Amino acid sequence: MRDHGDMARTRSSVTLRPEIAALPAYVPGARASRGRQMYKLSSNELPFPVLPAVGAALSDAGVELNRYPDMYATELTEALGTHLGVPAEKVIVGNGSVAVLAHILEAVCEPGDQVVMAWRSFEAYPIAVPVAGAEPVMVPVDGAGRHDLTAMAAAITDRTRVVLLCSPNNPTGPALTQSEVRQFLETVPDDVLVVLDEAYIDFVRQDDPTDGVALLDDHKHLVVLRTFSKAYGLAGLRVGYAVARRRLATGIRSASTPFGVNAMAQAGALAALASSDLVRDRVEQVVAERDRVTAALAEQGWSLPDAQGNFVWLPLGRRAAAFAEAARESGVLVRPFDGEGVRVSVGEPDGNDLFLEVATDWTTDQAPLAQA
Ligand SMILES: *Cc1c(COP(=O)(O)O)cnc(C)c1O
């Protein structure tokens, strides 16, 4: 007989899929340690307390947690449809837009398929793609941190099933324009799905901003991703959504986790959606702070990519980790990407001031933005 006691102390013999075993770990933004006041500028969160209407809705929803939520989040989906001006059938909600992206990939990718993405971009992408059985194809962003759409179009092969566009791009900051996305959609073959991740859409203040939803009528191979985690300040609640043509939406919904948006999240997101004036006001404050921070950095001599999200990117190259450590010592948590740069969220004015003090002592490293 096998000695089960011994077995318990050795590794499990169950093999993981090789692509799962090889995955990089998702590195979350640093969290403050107990007992010390730190400004958390490491996860692109909104620096405001939860919206008053959301707090009230959550305490009401808490009373009925013995019940399953509405499986399809009907009320939230309909409210989103109204908010966006599309039929509710085109909206798919999920446990954060990262989960919705996973369901999109699972719905369309087969083993060996390729997914083209810009790099550096959102670090959840190169994890979600292999989990779905597909292979990431990473196309370096240009020297200004922008998607190189020409190179991305050229990277499409017979094996490409999906292209991921992130606008504004996390972590470098620049946004695509509506004309660029439209032109790109015309270049990409009809059977290749283009996912436009507009997580930071509310913070964009450039000419010709993207509006993925407005492109859906003319482009059948587009899916738009949005989230309640950023402008709505609900990162902890986990609600995101996709908007797509009906047949695709049905497929993505089929691939989704049953009851994937919990009862609190449904109630909170509905209340947030109904607080649009306050949301807009808070976003304006963040944008004003972002403009103040970028102007101060320019004054210090930094030359930075265009910041269209609620964060700035310092291309510090090899000094990224050292900068993050210096910031931590001063009481500011930032997000370093080793060898490339540091992403710093726009937070409360005092935190931003402290970050600016740290930044005074450093200057732009001319290291390339991305090594694919
Ligand atoms: C923060 C972020 C999201 C949001 O993800 P959730 O799962 O909705 O919290 C999506 N895409 C990008 C590029 C992001 O930076």
The ligand as an SDF file (V2000), in Angstrom:
LIG
                    3D

 15 15  0  0  0  0  0  0  0  0999 V2000
   -7.9290   48.4300  -14.7470 C   0  0  0  0  0  0  0  0  0  0  0  0
   -8.1080   47.8830  -16.1260 C   0  0  0  0  0  0  0  0  0  0  0  0
   -9.2110   47.1170  -16.4400 C   0  0  0  0  0  0  0  0  0  0  0  0
  -10.2750   46.8510  -15.4240 C   0  0  0  0  0  0  0  0  0  0  0  0
  -10.3460   45.5440  -15.0770 O   0  0  0  0  0  0  0  0  0  0  0  0
  -11.5220   45.0750  -14.1210 P   0  0  0  0  0  0  0  0  0  0  0  0
  -11.4180   43.6060  -14.1850 O   0  0  0  0  0  0  0  0  0  0  0  0
  -12.7890   45.5910  -14.7220 O   0  0  0  0  0  0  0  0  0  0  0  0
  -11.2570   45.6660  -12.7710 O   0  0  0  0  0  0  0  0  0  0  0  0
   -9.3440   46.6410  -17.7300 C   0  0  0  0  0  0  0  0  0  0  0  0
   -8.4400   46.9300  -18.6740 N   0  0  0  0  0  0  0  0  0  0  0  0
   -7.3750   47.6810  -18.4060 C   0  0  0  0  0  0  0  0  0  0  0  0
   -6.4250   47.9990  -19.4930 C   0  0  0  0  0  0  0  0  0  0  0  0
   -7.1640   48.1600  -17.1220 C   0  0  0  0  0  0  0  0  0  0  0  0
   -6.0790   48.8770  -16.8580 O   0  0  0  0  0  0  0  0  0  0  0  0
  1  2  1  0
  2  3  1  0
  2 14  2  0
  3  4  1  0
  3 10  2  0
  4  5  1  0
  5  6  1  0
  6  7  2  0
  6  8  1  0
  6  9  1  0
 10 11  1  0
 11 12  2  0
 12 13  1  0
 12 14  1  0
 14 15  1  0
M  END
$$$$
